[in-house]
Amino acid sequence: MKLNKDYWERRYEENKLGWDIGKISSPLKEYIDQLKNKEIKILIPGAGNGYEVAYLVQNGFNNVYIADLARQPIENLQNRVPTLPANNFFYGDFFDLPNCKFDLILEQTFFCALHPKDREAYSLKMLELLKTGGKLVGLLFDFPLTEDGPPFGGSKEEYLEYFKSRFTINVLQRSYNSIPPRAGKELFFIFTK
């Protein structure tokens, strides 16, 4: 299976969106709610229908950027959040994102949707995209790595191998406020460049 543009666009066309919970996830909402600086530059890669994006904009964050490989979620977001400029949307491969330097990158199901062979490249790309002192924050699935994904799963020990030499690991722990179907299967993390 190739996890390319056609694959993801087909998932949207067929409405096979198991990752889409229809709202912002509790851990990311709680994290966003404690942010004070509304001017920070934020990226949400693999944003999908981007409930985080809508929540951020509703709460005064307007320097929000979105990347997705599939066109439909980008169009959905542009319609739902018309105040964001068109150049805040990147339609294409995350690994082709220009080096724009962000203060914060929010991770919600994107990492575990990538094939495991791309995880090292993800870590390097995040390092490239973050400003010094910038943060990569979000959720990673915590269940056995499988070839039957996406999602592909993984473990705290595996994730540390990708990030500990490049980032300060501020937090990497079981999420206490996951939605019920994901309870006990998510790790909340904060990594600083």
N, C-alpha and C positions, 0 to 999 in steps of 0.2 A: 504494500500500500504506500502510495506517495502522498505525503502530507503537504500537497502543493495548493496553489490557488484554486484549481478545479475541485479538489477534494473539499476544501472549506466552503466554497460557494455552493457546492451540491448539498452540504449539510444544512445550510440556510434555506435553500430551495425546498428541501424535503422536511424542513422544520425538525431536524434531529439535533436539538440543542440541549443535551443533557446537562451541560455546565451552566446554562442560563437559569438563574434562580428568580428572575423577574424583578429584582431590586438589588440595591447595594448590599453586600455581605456585612454582617454585624461587626466583624473585626476591623474591616476597612472603614466603616462608618465611625466607629469609636476612635480609630486613629485620626481620621480627618477632623473629627470634632475637637480634638485637642490642639490642632495647628493654629497658630496665631497670625503668621505672616501670610496674607492673602495674595501677595505679589510673587510668590515663588513659582518657578517654572516647573511644571509637572508633566510627565509622560505616562501614558497608560498603553503599554504594548499589548497587541492581541486583544484590543478593547472589547470586541464583540459588540453587544448592544449597549455597552458603556453606561451602566447605571451609576458607576462611580463618577463618570464625567458629568452627568446631569446633576448629581448631588453636589459635586464640587462647585459647579457654576451657580447652582441655586444658593450656595453658601458664600458667594462672593469671590471665588477663585476663577479668574478669567484667563490666566496664563497656562491653559491646559492643552496638551497635545495628545493626539490619538493616532495609533498605528494599527492597521489590520490588513491582512492579506486578502480578505473577502470584501467585495464591494457593497453587498447588501447592508451589513452592519454600519459601515461608514455612512451610507445614505440615510439609514434609520437615525443615526446620531445627528447628522446635519439637519434633519427635519425636526428632531426633538429638542435640539440645542442650537437654534438658529443664530444665537448671538456670538458663537465662536466663529472666527474668520476661517475661510476655506483653507488657508495655508496652515491651519492647526491640525489638519487631517492628512495623514500619510497613508496612501493606499499602495501597499506593496510589501515586500519581504522585509521583516524587521532587521535582518542582517544588512540590508541596504540603506538603512536610515542614515542620513547625514549626521556628522558629528556636531550636535547642537548644544550640548552641555546643559543638563537639567539639574535642578536642586533636589528633586524627588521623582522617583520612578515607582509606580504602584503596580504590584504583581498580583493578578487574580486569575488563576487557572492557566495562564499562558505557558509558563515554564514546563508544566507537566503535559501540555499538549504538544510540545516539541518532541521529536524523536530523541531518545536518550543520547544518541551520537552527537546531537547538537548542543548538549548541555555545557560543555566546556566553552564553546563558541558564545553561548548566551552570557556566561560569566564575563568573558573578555569584552563583549559588546557593552554590557552594563557598565563596566569599568570605563570604557571609552566615552559613554554617553553622560556619565555623571560628572558634575563639577567636584573639585576637591572639597570634601566635607559634605557632599551630597549623599542622599540616602536611597537605598533600595529597600522597599517595605512591602510586605504582603503575606500571602499564604502559599504554602507548598503542601501538596498532598503527602500524607504519611501512611502509605500502605505498600505492600511489596511491589517492587519494580516488576513490570510485566511487558511482554511484547504485544499484548492484546489491546493496547491503547489506541488512540488517546482516550482518557488520560493514562499516562504510563506509570505513575506512582514513583516511589522512592523513599528514602529514609534520612533521618537527621545526619547519620554518619556519612552517607553518600553526599548530601548537600554540602556538608562542611568541606569535603574534598574539593569541591568546585570553587568555594568562596573564601575559605579561611586564609589563604595566602595573599588574597587581593583586597579584602575588606576587613574592617573591624566588625566582629560579630557582636552586636549589642544585645540582640535577643534572637533566640531560636528555640522555641518551646511550644508545647502542645497548646493550641488555641482553646481558651476556656469559653469562648462565646461564638463558636461556629453554629451555623444553622443545624437543626436536628439531623438531617440526613448525612451531614459531614462530621458530626460530633465524634471526637476521638480519631479522626482521619486527616486532620490538618495541623500544620505547624505554622505559627505566626512568627514572622522574623522582621528584624530591623538590622540592616547591614550599612555601614558607613564607609565611604571611599576615603 
